[in-house]
Amino acid sequence: MPRYFFHTRIGADTLPDEEGVELRDPDQAWRVARATIQASLEDEGADPRLVAAILVVIDEAGEVVLEFPFAEAITEADTPPGPGEGTLH
């Protein structure tokens, strides 16, 4: 299974994910990203810096798979967006 890394970008700072996690595919990475963001927002509250953050998902080759703004996780449905909709991956 491919490994995905979930880096959090807050302004000019990046909090790297050094370990990553093995997942089936980019759709599962999207679901994990959304759940991770929602858990962070629940734990940290409505910190304006966090709401403006972005979770950047990178594959083992160092390629960006998707960029998921924390603000989108507040309103997104439970299914990944279709082609040409919402967050691209």
PyMOL Python script that loads the backbone (N, CA, C, O; Angstrom):
from pymol import cmd

cmd.read_pdbstr("""\
ATOM      1  N   MET A   1       0.845  -1.187   0.000  1.00  0.00           N
ATOM      2  CA  MET A   1       0.000   0.000   0.000  1.00  0.00           C
ATOM      3  C   MET A   1       0.884   1.242   0.000  1.00  0.00           C
ATOM      4  O   MET A   1       1.948   1.258   0.620  1.00  0.00           O
ATOM      5  N   PRO A   2       0.440   2.272  -0.694  1.00  0.00           N
ATOM      6  CA  PRO A   2       1.220   3.508  -0.709  1.00  0.00           C
ATOM      7  C   PRO A   2       1.163   4.235   0.639  1.00  0.00           C
ATOM      8  O   PRO A   2       0.191   4.114   1.384  1.00  0.00           O
ATOM      9  N   ARG A   3       2.212   4.981   0.932  1.00  0.00           N
ATOM     10  CA  ARG A   3       2.295   5.773   2.160  1.00  0.00           C
ATOM     11  C   ARG A   3       2.024   7.233   1.816  1.00  0.00           C
ATOM     12  O   ARG A   3       2.529   7.759   0.824  1.00  0.00           O
ATOM     13  N   TYR A   4       1.216   7.876   2.656  1.00  0.00           N
ATOM     14  CA  TYR A   4       0.872   9.286   2.488  1.00  0.00           C
ATOM     15  C   TYR A   4       1.312  10.055   3.727  1.00  0.00           C
ATOM     16  O   TYR A   4       1.234   9.551   4.847  1.00  0.00           O
ATOM     17  N   PHE A   5       1.772  11.277   3.510  1.00  0.00           N
ATOM     18  CA  PHE A   5       2.238  12.148   4.582  1.00  0.00           C
ATOM     19  C   PHE A   5       1.315  13.363   4.649  1.00  0.00           C
ATOM     20  O   PHE A   5       0.973  13.953   3.624  1.00  0.00           O
ATOM     21  N   PHE A   6       0.918  13.728   5.866  1.00  0.00           N
ATOM     22  CA  PHE A   6      -0.058  14.792   6.085  1.00  0.00           C
ATOM     23  C   PHE A   6       0.634  15.973   6.770  1.00  0.00           C
ATOM     24  O   PHE A   6       0.743  16.013   7.996  1.00  0.00           O
ATOM     25  N   HIS A   7       1.098  16.927   5.972  1.00  0.00           N
ATOM     26  CA  HIS A   7       1.792  18.106   6.483  1.00  0.00           C
ATOM     27  C   HIS A   7       0.773  19.231   6.702  1.00  0.00           C
ATOM     28  O   HIS A   7      -0.092  19.479   5.861  1.00  0.00           O
ATOM     29  N   THR A   8       0.896  19.902   7.846  1.00  0.00           N
ATOM     30  CA  THR A   8      -0.006  21.021   8.140  1.00  0.00           C
ATOM     31  C   THR A   8       0.718  22.321   7.844  1.00  0.00           C
ATOM     32  O   THR A   8       1.789  22.584   8.391  1.00  0.00           O
ATOM     33  N   ARG A   9       0.125  23.137   6.973  1.00  0.00           N
ATOM     34  CA  ARG A   9       0.690  24.443   6.629  1.00  0.00           C
ATOM     35  C   ARG A   9      -0.161  25.523   7.279  1.00  0.00           C
ATOM     36  O   ARG A   9      -1.354  25.643   6.999  1.00  0.00           O
ATOM     37  N   ILE A  10       0.467  26.307   8.149  1.00  0.00           N
ATOM     38  CA  ILE A  10      -0.202  27.424   8.813  1.00  0.00           C
ATOM     39  C   ILE A  10       0.588  28.671   8.455  1.00  0.00           C
ATOM     40  O   ILE A  10       1.677  28.900   8.981  1.00  0.00           O
ATOM     41  N   GLY A  11       0.035  29.471   7.562  1.00  0.00           N
ATOM     42  CA  GLY A  11       0.767  30.646   7.080  1.00  0.00           C
ATOM     43  C   GLY A  11       2.032  30.202   6.381  1.00  0.00           C
ATOM     44  O   GLY A  11       1.990  29.383   5.463  1.00  0.00           O
ATOM     45  N   ALA A  12       3.182  30.754   6.825  1.00  0.00           N
ATOM     46  CA  ALA A  12       4.470  30.412   6.214  1.00  0.00           C
ATOM     47  C   ALA A  12       5.116  29.202   6.879  1.00  0.00           C
ATOM     48  O   ALA A  12       6.149  28.722   6.413  1.00  0.00           O
ATOM     49  N   ASP A  13       4.523  28.703   7.957  1.00  0.00           N
ATOM     50  CA  ASP A  13       5.087  27.571   8.692  1.00  0.00           C
ATOM     51  C   ASP A  13       4.465  26.251   8.251  1.00  0.00           C
ATOM     52  O   ASP A  13       3.284  26.195   7.910  1.00  0.00           O
ATOM     53  N   THR A  14       5.271  25.190   8.261  1.00  0.00           N
ATOM     54  CA  THR A  14       4.788  23.850   7.946  1.00  0.00           C
ATOM     55  C   THR A  14       5.163  22.912   9.083  1.00  0.00           C
ATOM     56  O   THR A  14       6.314  22.860   9.515  1.00  0.00           O
ATOM     57  N   LEU A  15       4.160  22.167   9.561  1.00  0.00           N
ATOM     58  CA  LEU A  15       4.388  21.132  10.566  1.00  0.00           C
ATOM     59  C   LEU A  15       4.449  19.803   9.814  1.00  0.00           C
ATOM     60  O   LEU A  15       3.420  19.295   9.370  1.00  0.00           O
ATOM     61  N   PRO A  16       5.656  19.235   9.670  1.00  0.00           N
ATOM     62  CA  PRO A  16       5.801  18.026   8.842  1.00  0.00           C
ATOM     63  C   PRO A  16       5.297  16.763   9.528  1.00  0.00           C
ATOM     64  O   PRO A  16       5.352  16.631  10.751  1.00  0.00           O
ATOM     65  N   ASP A  17       4.814  15.857   8.724  1.00  0.00           N
ATOM     66  CA  ASP A  17       4.447  14.517   9.162  1.00  0.00           C
ATOM     67  C   ASP A  17       5.607  13.623   8.742  1.00  0.00           C
ATOM     68  O   ASP A  17       5.747  13.303   7.561  1.00  0.00           O
ATOM     69  N   GLU A  18       6.432  13.220   9.691  1.00  0.00           N
ATOM     70  CA  GLU A  18       7.635  12.441   9.387  1.00  0.00           C
ATOM     71  C   GLU A  18       7.346  10.962   9.137  1.00  0.00           C
ATOM     72  O   GLU A  18       8.110  10.298   8.437  1.00  0.00           O
ATOM     73  N   GLU A  19       6.244  10.431   9.704  1.00  0.00           N
ATOM     74  CA  GLU A  19       5.972   8.999   9.620  1.00  0.00           C
ATOM     75  C   GLU A  19       5.046   8.615   8.477  1.00  0.00           C
ATOM     76  O   GLU A  19       5.277   7.613   7.800  1.00  0.00           O
ATOM     77  N   GLY A  20       4.010   9.397   8.260  1.00  0.00           N
ATOM     78  CA  GLY A  20       3.031   9.066   7.239  1.00  0.00           C
ATOM     79  C   GLY A  20       2.185   7.875   7.652  1.00  0.00           C
ATOM     80  O   GLY A  20       2.331   7.343   8.752  1.00  0.00           O
ATOM     81  N   VAL A  21       1.300   7.467   6.754  1.00  0.00           N
ATOM     82  CA  VAL A  21       0.410   6.339   7.008  1.00  0.00           C
ATOM     83  C   VAL A  21       0.140   5.626   5.684  1.00  0.00           C
ATOM     84  O   VAL A  21       0.017   6.263   4.638  1.00  0.00           O
ATOM     85  N   GLU A  22       0.050   4.305   5.743  1.00  0.00           N
ATOM     86  CA  GLU A  22      -0.250   3.527   4.540  1.00  0.00           C
ATOM     87  C   GLU A  22      -1.754   3.516   4.324  1.00  0.00           C
ATOM     88  O   GLU A  22      -2.518   3.178   5.228  1.00  0.00           O
ATOM     89  N   LEU A  23      -2.171   3.887   3.121  1.00  0.00           N
ATOM     90  CA  LEU A  23      -3.583   3.944   2.758  1.00  0.00           C
ATOM     91  C   LEU A  23      -3.775   3.334   1.377  1.00  0.00           C
ATOM     92  O   LEU A  23      -2.831   3.218   0.596  1.00  0.00           O
ATOM     93  N   ARG A  24      -5.016   2.946   1.091  1.00  0.00           N
ATOM     94  CA  ARG A  24      -5.327   2.304  -0.195  1.00  0.00           C
ATOM     95  C   ARG A  24      -5.079   3.196  -1.401  1.00  0.00           C
ATOM     96  O   ARG A  24      -4.446   2.787  -2.374  1.00  0.00           O
ATOM     97  N   ASP A  25      -5.595   4.442  -1.320  1.00  0.00           N
ATOM     98  CA  ASP A  25      -5.589   5.304  -2.493  1.00  0.00           C
ATOM     99  C   ASP A  25      -5.833   6.758  -2.088  1.00  0.00           C
ATOM    100  O   ASP A  25      -6.058   7.039  -0.911  1.00  0.00           O
ATOM    101  N   PRO A  26      -5.793   7.694  -3.060  1.00  0.00           N
ATOM    102  CA  PRO A  26      -6.022   9.102  -2.740  1.00  0.00           C
ATOM    103  C   PRO A  26      -7.403   9.388  -2.138  1.00  0.00           C
ATOM    104  O   PRO A  26      -7.542  10.318  -1.343  1.00  0.00           O
ATOM    105  N   ASP A  27      -8.415   8.613  -2.502  1.00  0.00           N
ATOM    106  CA  ASP A  27      -9.737   8.835  -1.913  1.00  0.00           C
ATOM    107  C   ASP A  27      -9.721   8.546  -0.413  1.00  0.00           C
ATOM    108  O   ASP A  27     -10.336   9.276   0.365  1.00  0.00           O
ATOM    109  N   GLN A  28      -9.030   7.499  -0.010  1.00  0.00           N
ATOM    110  CA  GLN A  28      -8.924   7.220   1.419  1.00  0.00           C
ATOM    111  C   GLN A  28      -8.076   8.301   2.091  1.00  0.00           C
ATOM    112  O   GLN A  28      -8.366   8.683   3.225  1.00  0.00           O
ATOM    113  N   ALA A  29      -7.047   8.797   1.428  1.00  0.00           N
ATOM    114  CA  ALA A  29      -6.237   9.892   1.972  1.00  0.00           C
ATOM    115  C   ALA A  29      -7.104  11.138   2.177  1.00  0.00           C
ATOM    116  O   ALA A  29      -6.931  11.857   3.161  1.00  0.00           O
ATOM    117  N   TRP A  30      -8.039  11.396   1.250  1.00  0.00           N
ATOM    118  CA  TRP A  30      -8.960  12.542   1.388  1.00  0.00           C
ATOM    119  C   TRP A  30      -9.810  12.379   2.648  1.00  0.00           C
ATOM    120  O   TRP A  30      -9.977  13.327   3.415  1.00  0.00           O
ATOM    121  N   ARG A  31     -10.348  11.172   2.859  1.00  0.00           N
ATOM    122  CA  ARG A  31     -11.185  10.924   4.041  1.00  0.00           C
ATOM    123  C   ARG A  31     -10.381  11.057   5.336  1.00  0.00           C
ATOM    124  O   ARG A  31     -10.869  11.612   6.320  1.00  0.00           O
ATOM    125  N   VAL A  32      -9.150  10.546   5.331  1.00  0.00           N
ATOM    126  CA  VAL A  32      -8.289  10.661   6.509  1.00  0.00           C
ATOM    127  C   VAL A  32      -7.933  12.130   6.756  1.00  0.00           C
ATOM    128  O   VAL A  32      -7.907  12.578   7.903  1.00  0.00           O
ATOM    129  N   ALA A  33      -7.661  12.871   5.695  1.00  0.00           N
ATOM    130  CA  ALA A  33      -7.353  14.296   5.838  1.00  0.00           C
ATOM    131  C   ALA A  33      -8.528  15.033   6.477  1.00  0.00           C
ATOM    132  O   ALA A  33      -8.339  15.826   7.399  1.00  0.00           O
ATOM    133  N   ARG A  34      -9.718  14.776   5.996  1.00  0.00           N
ATOM    134  CA  ARG A  34     -10.917  15.434   6.534  1.00  0.00           C
ATOM    135  C   ARG A  34     -11.115  15.094   8.004  1.00  0.00           C
ATOM    136  O   ARG A  34     -11.385  15.982   8.813  1.00  0.00           O
ATOM    137  N   ALA A  35     -10.983  13.819   8.361  1.00  0.00           N
ATOM    138  CA  ALA A  35     -11.148  13.395   9.752  1.00  0.00           C
ATOM    139  C   ALA A  35     -10.064  14.015  10.642  1.00  0.00           C
ATOM    140  O   ALA A  35     -10.346  14.416  11.771  1.00  0.00           O
ATOM    141  N   THR A  36      -8.841  14.094  10.145  1.00  0.00           N
ATOM    142  CA  THR A  36      -7.740  14.693  10.896  1.00  0.00           C
ATOM    143  C   THR A  36      -8.010  16.165  11.167  1.00  0.00           C
ATOM    144  O   THR A  36      -7.801  16.650  12.279  1.00  0.00           O
ATOM    145  N   ILE A  37      -8.474  16.869  10.146  1.00  0.00           N
ATOM    146  CA  ILE A  37      -8.779  18.292  10.300  1.00  0.00           C
ATOM    147  C   ILE A  37      -9.915  18.484  11.293  1.00  0.00           C
ATOM    148  O   ILE A  37      -9.828  19.337  12.176  1.00  0.00           O
ATOM    149  N   GLN A  38     -10.969  17.707  11.159  1.00  0.00           N
ATOM    150  CA  GLN A  38     -12.106  17.852  12.069  1.00  0.00           C
ATOM    151  C   GLN A  38     -11.692  17.589  13.510  1.00  0.00           C
ATOM    152  O   GLN A  38     -12.132  18.297  14.415  1.00  0.00           O
ATOM    153  N   ALA A  39     -10.853  16.585  13.736  1.00  0.00           N
ATOM    154  CA  ALA A  39     -10.368  16.294  15.091  1.00  0.00           C
ATOM    155  C   ALA A  39      -9.521  17.450  15.621  1.00  0.00           C
ATOM    156  O   ALA A  39      -9.621  17.806  16.795  1.00  0.00           O
ATOM    157  N   SER A  40      -8.693  18.034  14.762  1.00  0.00           N
ATOM    158  CA  SER A  40      -7.866  19.177  15.176  1.00  0.00           C
ATOM    159  C   SER A  40      -8.726  20.367  15.546  1.00  0.00           C
ATOM    160  O   SER A  40      -8.464  21.045  16.540  1.00  0.00           O
ATOM    161  N   LEU A  41      -9.757  20.625  14.745  1.00  0.00           N
ATOM    162  CA  LEU A  41     -10.644  21.748  15.025  1.00  0.00           C
ATOM    163  C   LEU A  41     -11.420  21.531  16.325  1.00  0.00           C
ATOM    164  O   LEU A  41     -11.654  22.481  17.073  1.00  0.00           O
ATOM    165  N   GLU A  42     -11.818  20.296  16.596  1.00  0.00           N
ATOM    166  CA  GLU A  42     -12.517  19.996  17.849  1.00  0.00           C
ATOM    167  C   GLU A  42     -11.587  20.193  19.041  1.00  0.00           C
ATOM    168  O   GLU A  42     -11.992  20.746  20.064  1.00  0.00           O
ATOM    169  N   ASP A  43     -10.335  19.740  18.908  1.00  0.00           N
ATOM    170  CA  ASP A  43      -9.371  19.842  20.006  1.00  0.00           C
ATOM    171  C   ASP A  43      -8.924  21.277  20.268  1.00  0.00           C
ATOM    172  O   ASP A  43      -8.775  21.685  21.419  1.00  0.00           O
ATOM    173  N   GLU A  44      -8.713  22.032  19.207  1.00  0.00           N
ATOM    174  CA  GLU A  44      -8.145  23.373  19.332  1.00  0.00           C
ATOM    175  C   GLU A  44      -9.173  24.492  19.316  1.00  0.00           C
ATOM    176  O   GLU A  44      -8.825  25.648  19.557  1.00  0.00           O
ATOM    177  N   GLY A  45     -10.432  24.174  19.037  1.00  0.00           N
ATOM    178  CA  GLY A  45     -11.456  25.208  18.998  1.00  0.00           C
ATOM    179  C   GLY A  45     -11.373  26.037  17.736  1.00  0.00           C
ATOM    180  O   GLY A  45     -10.878  25.577  16.707  1.00  0.00           O
ATOM    181  N   ALA A  46     -11.855  27.243  17.820  1.00  0.00           N
ATOM    182  CA  ALA A  46     -11.964  28.114  16.650  1.00  0.00           C
ATOM    183  C   ALA A  46     -10.781  29.067  16.527  1.00  0.00           C
ATOM    184  O   ALA A  46     -10.970  30.247  16.230  1.00  0.00           O
ATOM    185  N   ASP A  47      -9.580  28.581  16.746  1.00  0.00           N
ATOM    186  CA  ASP A  47      -8.381  29.401  16.573  1.00  0.00           C
ATOM    187  C   ASP A  47      -8.333  29.858  15.121  1.00  0.00           C
ATOM    188  O   ASP A  47      -8.234  29.027  14.219  1.00  0.00           O
ATOM    189  N   PRO A  48      -8.402  31.167  14.879  1.00  0.00           N
ATOM    190  CA  PRO A  48      -8.438  31.660  13.493  1.00  0.00           C
ATOM    191  C   PRO A  48      -7.246  31.196  12.648  1.00  0.00           C
ATOM    192  O   PRO A  48      -7.390  30.989  11.443  1.00  0.00           O
ATOM    193  N   ARG A  49      -6.082  31.032  13.261  1.00  0.00           N
ATOM    194  CA  ARG A  49      -4.922  30.550  12.493  1.00  0.00           C
ATOM    195  C   ARG A  49      -5.147  29.129  12.013  1.00  0.00           C
ATOM    196  O   ARG A  49      -4.752  28.778  10.901  1.00  0.00           O
ATOM    197  N   LEU A  50      -5.783  28.306  12.847  1.00  0.00           N
ATOM    198  CA  LEU A  50      -6.021  26.916  12.479  1.00  0.00           C
ATOM    199  C   LEU A  50      -7.084  26.802  11.390  1.00  0.00           C
ATOM    200  O   LEU A  50      -6.960  25.982  10.480  1.00  0.00           O
ATOM    201  N   VAL A  51      -8.117  27.615  11.483  1.00  0.00           N
ATOM    202  CA  VAL A  51      -9.170  27.595  10.458  1.00  0.00           C
ATOM    203  C   VAL A  51      -8.595  27.988   9.094  1.00  0.00           C
ATOM    204  O   VAL A  51      -9.103  27.560   8.058  1.00  0.00           O
ATOM    205  N   ALA A  52      -7.541  28.798   9.098  1.00  0.00           N
ATOM    206  CA  ALA A  52      -6.906  29.229   7.841  1.00  0.00           C
ATOM    207  C   ALA A  52      -5.813  28.261   7.377  1.00  0.00           C
ATOM    208  O   ALA A  52      -5.212  28.474   6.324  1.00  0.00           O
ATOM    209  N   ALA A  53      -5.550  27.202   8.148  1.00  0.00           N
ATOM    210  CA  ALA A  53      -4.487  26.253   7.807  1.00  0.00           C
ATOM    211  C   ALA A  53      -4.902  25.343   6.648  1.00  0.00           C
ATOM    212  O   ALA A  53      -6.075  25.266   6.283  1.00  0.00           O
ATOM    213  N   ILE A  54      -3.910  24.660   6.085  1.00  0.00           N
ATOM    214  CA  ILE A  54      -4.131  23.722   4.982  1.00  0.00           C
ATOM    215  C   ILE A  54      -3.390  22.430   5.307  1.00  0.00           C
ATOM    216  O   ILE A  54      -2.239  22.461   5.743  1.00  0.00           O
ATOM    217  N   LEU A  55      -4.046  21.306   5.096  1.00  0.00           N
ATOM    218  CA  LEU A  55      -3.396  20.000   5.232  1.00  0.00           C
ATOM    219  C   LEU A  55      -2.941  19.596   3.835  1.00  0.00           C
ATOM    220  O   LEU A  55      -3.756  19.420   2.929  1.00  0.00           O
ATOM    221  N   VAL A  56      -1.638  19.451   3.674  1.00  0.00           N
ATOM    222  CA  VAL A  56      -1.060  19.085   2.376  1.00  0.00           C
ATOM    223  C   VAL A  56      -0.683  17.610   2.444  1.00  0.00           C
ATOM    224  O   VAL A  56       0.126  17.205   3.278  1.00  0.00           O
ATOM    225  N   VAL A  57      -1.274  16.812   1.564  1.00  0.00           N
ATOM    226  CA  VAL A  57      -1.021  15.372   1.543  1.00  0.00           C
ATOM    227  C   VAL A  57      -0.040  15.079   0.413  1.00  0.00           C
ATOM    228  O   VAL A  57      -0.265  15.432  -0.745  1.00  0.00           O
ATOM    229  N   ILE A  58       1.062  14.419   0.793  1.00  0.00           N
ATOM    230  CA  ILE A  58       2.150  14.112  -0.129  1.00  0.00           C
ATOM    231  C   ILE A  58       2.292  12.593  -0.220  1.00  0.00           C
ATOM    232  O   ILE A  58       2.146  11.896   0.784  1.00  0.00           O
ATOM    233  N   ASP A  59       2.574  12.082  -1.410  1.00  0.00           N
ATOM    234  CA  ASP A  59       2.807  10.636  -1.537  1.00  0.00           C
ATOM    235  C   ASP A  59       4.290  10.321  -1.317  1.00  0.00           C
ATOM    236  O   ASP A  59       5.093  11.221  -1.070  1.00  0.00           O
ATOM    237  N   GLU A  60       4.639   9.050  -1.408  1.00  0.00           N
ATOM    238  CA  GLU A  60       6.021   8.606  -1.167  1.00  0.00           C
ATOM    239  C   GLU A  60       7.014   9.216  -2.138  1.00  0.00           C
ATOM    240  O   GLU A  60       8.190   9.367  -1.808  1.00  0.00           O
ATOM    241  N   ALA A  61       6.561   9.565  -3.319  1.00  0.00           N
ATOM    242  CA  ALA A  61       7.438  10.156  -4.330  1.00  0.00           C
ATOM    243  C   ALA A  61       7.633  11.658  -4.113  1.00  0.00           C
ATOM    244  O   ALA A  61       8.383  12.299  -4.848  1.00  0.00           O
ATOM    245  N   GLY A  62       6.955  12.223  -3.099  1.00  0.00           N
ATOM    246  CA  GLY A  62       7.077  13.650  -2.824  1.00  0.00           C
ATOM    247  C   GLY A  62       6.109  14.506  -3.618  1.00  0.00           C
ATOM    248  O   GLY A  62       6.200  15.733  -3.595  1.00  0.00           O
ATOM    249  N   GLU A  63       5.182  13.868  -4.319  1.00  0.00           N
ATOM    250  CA  GLU A  63       4.195  14.599  -5.113  1.00  0.00           C
ATOM    251  C   GLU A  63       2.992  14.988  -4.246  1.00  0.00           C
ATOM    252  O   GLU A  63       2.541  14.205  -3.410  1.00  0.00           O
ATOM    253  N   VAL A  64       2.483  16.203  -4.454  1.00  0.00           N
ATOM    254  CA  VAL A  64       1.288  16.642  -3.745  1.00  0.00           C
ATOM    255  C   VAL A  64       0.091  15.877  -4.302  1.00  0.00           C
ATOM    256  O   VAL A  64      -0.184  15.919  -5.501  1.00  0.00           O
ATOM    257  N   VAL A  65      -0.615  15.178  -3.416  1.00  0.00           N
ATOM    258  CA  VAL A  65      -1.802  14.420  -3.803  1.00  0.00           C
ATOM    259  C   VAL A  65      -3.024  15.312  -3.689  1.00  0.00           C
ATOM    260  O   VAL A  65      -3.897  15.309  -4.557  1.00  0.00           O
ATOM    261  N   LEU A  66      -3.074  16.080  -2.597  1.00  0.00           N
ATOM    262  CA  LEU A  66      -4.175  17.030  -2.415  1.00  0.00           C
ATOM    263  C   LEU A  66      -3.802  18.053  -1.367  1.00  0.00           C
ATOM    264  O   LEU A  66      -2.945  17.818  -0.515  1.00  0.00           O
ATOM    265  N   GLU A  67      -4.465  19.193  -1.448  1.00  0.00           N
ATOM    266  CA  GLU A  67      -4.364  20.242  -0.445  1.00  0.00           C
ATOM    267  C   GLU A  67      -5.768  20.466   0.080  1.00  0.00           C
ATOM    268  O   GLU A  67      -6.677  20.798  -0.682  1.00  0.00           O
ATOM    269  N   PHE A  68      -5.949  20.285   1.384  1.00  0.00           N
ATOM    270  CA  PHE A  68      -7.275  20.339   1.988  1.00  0.00           C
ATOM    271  C   PHE A  68      -7.311  21.491   2.993  1.00  0.00           C
ATOM    272  O   PHE A  68      -6.777  21.353   4.094  1.00  0.00           O
ATOM    273  N   PRO A  69      -7.922  22.617   2.646  1.00  0.00           N
ATOM    274  CA  PRO A  69      -8.050  23.729   3.593  1.00  0.00           C
ATOM    275  C   PRO A  69      -8.908  23.317   4.792  1.00  0.00           C
ATOM    276  O   PRO A  69      -9.957  22.694   4.630  1.00  0.00           O
ATOM    277  N   PHE A  70      -8.453  23.669   5.989  1.00  0.00           N
ATOM    278  CA  PHE A  70      -9.205  23.330   7.195  1.00  0.00           C
ATOM    279  C   PHE A  70     -10.627  23.869   7.115  1.00  0.00           C
ATOM    280  O   PHE A  70     -11.562  23.200   7.555  1.00  0.00           O
ATOM    281  N   ALA A  71     -10.808  25.065   6.561  1.00  0.00           N
ATOM    282  CA  ALA A  71     -12.144  25.668   6.470  1.00  0.00           C
ATOM    283  C   ALA A  71     -13.104  24.799   5.666  1.00  0.00           C
ATOM    284  O   ALA A  71     -14.301  24.788   5.953  1.00  0.00           O
ATOM    285  N   GLU A  72     -12.607  24.067   4.659  1.00  0.00           N
ATOM    286  CA  GLU A  72     -13.476  23.195   3.850  1.00  0.00           C
ATOM    287  C   GLU A  72     -13.999  22.016   4.644  1.00  0.00           C
ATOM    288  O   GLU A  72     -15.094  21.525   4.368  1.00  0.00           O
ATOM    289  N   ALA A  73     -13.236  21.550   5.626  1.00  0.00           N
ATOM    290  CA  ALA A  73     -13.648  20.380   6.415  1.00  0.00           C
ATOM    291  C   ALA A  73     -14.864  20.686   7.270  1.00  0.00           C
ATOM    292  O   ALA A  73     -15.566  19.772   7.702  1.00  0.00           O
ATOM    293  N   ILE A  74     -15.116  21.946   7.516  1.00  0.00           N
ATOM    294  CA  ILE A  74     -16.266  22.336   8.331  1.00  0.00           C
ATOM    295  C   ILE A  74     -17.561  22.107   7.568  1.00  0.00           C
ATOM    296  O   ILE A  74     -18.591  21.805   8.170  1.00  0.00           O
ATOM    297  N   THR A  75     -17.517  22.250   6.242  1.00  0.00           N
ATOM    298  CA  THR A  75     -18.742  22.196   5.448  1.00  0.00           C
ATOM    299  C   THR A  75     -18.809  21.048   4.453  1.00  0.00           C
ATOM    300  O   THR A  75     -19.859  20.826   3.850  1.00  0.00           O
ATOM    301  N   GLU A  76     -17.711  20.309   4.263  1.00  0.00           N
ATOM    302  CA  GLU A  76     -17.685  19.246   3.255  1.00  0.00           C
ATOM    303  C   GLU A  76     -18.598  18.075   3.619  1.00  0.00           C
ATOM    304  O   GLU A  76     -18.823  17.794   4.796  1.00  0.00           O
ATOM    305  N   ALA A  77     -19.114  17.405   2.607  1.00  0.00           N
ATOM    306  CA  ALA A  77     -19.877  16.168   2.790  1.00  0.00           C
ATOM    307  C   ALA A  77     -18.915  15.024   3.083  1.00  0.00           C
ATOM    308  O   ALA A  77     -17.700  15.206   3.012  1.00  0.00           O
ATOM    309  N   ASP A  78     -19.438  13.860   3.407  1.00  0.00           N
ATOM    310  CA  ASP A  78     -18.605  12.709   3.750  1.00  0.00           C
ATOM    311  C   ASP A  78     -18.005  12.001   2.553  1.00  0.00           C
ATOM    312  O   ASP A  78     -17.237  11.056   2.732  1.00  0.00           O
ATOM    313  N   THR A  79     -18.319  12.413   1.364  1.00  0.00           N
ATOM    314  CA  THR A  79     -17.785  11.762   0.184  1.00  0.00           C
ATOM    315  C   THR A  79     -16.780  12.665  -0.501  1.00  0.00           C
ATOM    316  O   THR A  79     -16.917  13.887  -0.459  1.00  0.00           O
ATOM    317  N   PRO A  80     -15.773  12.083  -1.129  1.00  0.00           N
ATOM    318  CA  PRO A  80     -14.781  12.899  -1.848  1.00  0.00           C
ATOM    319  C   PRO A  80     -15.472  13.646  -2.993  1.00  0.00           C
ATOM    320  O   PRO A  80     -16.475  13.181  -3.533  1.00  0.00           O
ATOM    321  N   PRO A  81     -14.926  14.799  -3.351  1.00  0.00           N
ATOM    322  CA  PRO A  81     -15.505  15.540  -4.470  1.00  0.00           C
ATOM    323  C   PRO A  81     -15.310  14.800  -5.780  1.00  0.00           C
ATOM    324  O   PRO A  81     -14.360  14.033  -5.938  1.00  0.00           O
ATOM    325  N   GLY A  82     -16.204  15.033  -6.704  1.00  0.00           N
ATOM    326  CA  GLY A  82     -16.081  14.448  -8.031  1.00  0.00           C
ATOM    327  C   GLY A  82     -15.086  15.237  -8.857  1.00  0.00           C
ATOM    328  O   GLY A  82     -14.598  16.276  -8.413  1.00  0.00           O
ATOM    329  N   PRO A  83     -14.783  14.765 -10.039  1.00  0.00           N
ATOM    330  CA  PRO A  83     -13.842  15.474 -10.910  1.00  0.00           C
ATOM    331  C   PRO A  83     -14.308  16.905 -11.163  1.00  0.00           C
ATOM    332  O   PRO A  83     -15.457  17.148 -11.532  1.00  0.00           O
ATOM    333  N   GLY A  84     -13.388  17.842 -10.957  1.00  0.00           N
ATOM    334  CA  GLY A  84     -13.694  19.246 -11.204  1.00  0.00           C
ATOM    335  C   GLY A  84     -14.470  19.918 -10.075  1.00  0.00           C
ATOM    336  O   GLY A  84     -14.869  21.074 -10.213  1.00  0.00           O
ATOM    337  N   GLU A  85     -14.694  19.216  -8.956  1.00  0.00           N
ATOM    338  CA  GLU A  85     -15.429  19.796  -7.839  1.00  0.00           C
ATOM    339  C   GLU A  85     -14.538  19.871  -6.608  1.00  0.00           C
ATOM    340  O   GLU A  85     -13.764  18.950  -6.346  1.00  0.00           O
ATOM    341  N   GLY A  86     -14.639  20.956  -5.853  1.00  0.00           N
ATOM    342  CA  GLY A  86     -13.996  21.056  -4.549  1.00  0.00           C
ATOM    343  C   GLY A  86     -12.508  20.828  -4.597  1.00  0.00           C
ATOM    344  O   GLY A  86     -11.838  21.232  -5.547  1.00  0.00           O
ATOM    345  N   THR A  87     -11.986  20.176  -3.565  1.00  0.00           N
ATOM    346  CA  THR A  87     -10.558  19.912  -3.431  1.00  0.00           C
ATOM    347  C   THR A  87     -10.130  18.936  -4.513  1.00  0.00           C
ATOM    348  O   THR A  87     -10.767  17.902  -4.714  1.00  0.00           O
ATOM    349  N   LEU A  88      -9.048  19.268  -5.210  1.00  0.00           N
ATOM    350  CA  LEU A  88      -8.578  18.420  -6.302  1.00  0.00           C
ATOM    351  C   LEU A  88      -7.548  17.437  -5.803  1.00  0.00           C
ATOM    352  O   LEU A  88      -6.737  17.755  -4.933  1.00  0.00           O
ATOM    353  N   HIS A  89      -7.584  16.234  -6.360  1.00  0.00           N
ATOM    354  CA  HIS A  89      -6.555  15.221  -6.103  1.00  0.00           C
ATOM    355  C   HIS A  89      -6.513  14.250  -7.242  1.00  0.00           C
ATOM    356  O   HIS A  89      -5.714  13.314  -7.226  1.00  0.00           O
TER     357      HIS A  89
END
""", "prot")
cmd.dss("prot")
cmd.show_as("cartoon", "prot")
cmd.util.cbc("prot")
cmd.orient("prot")
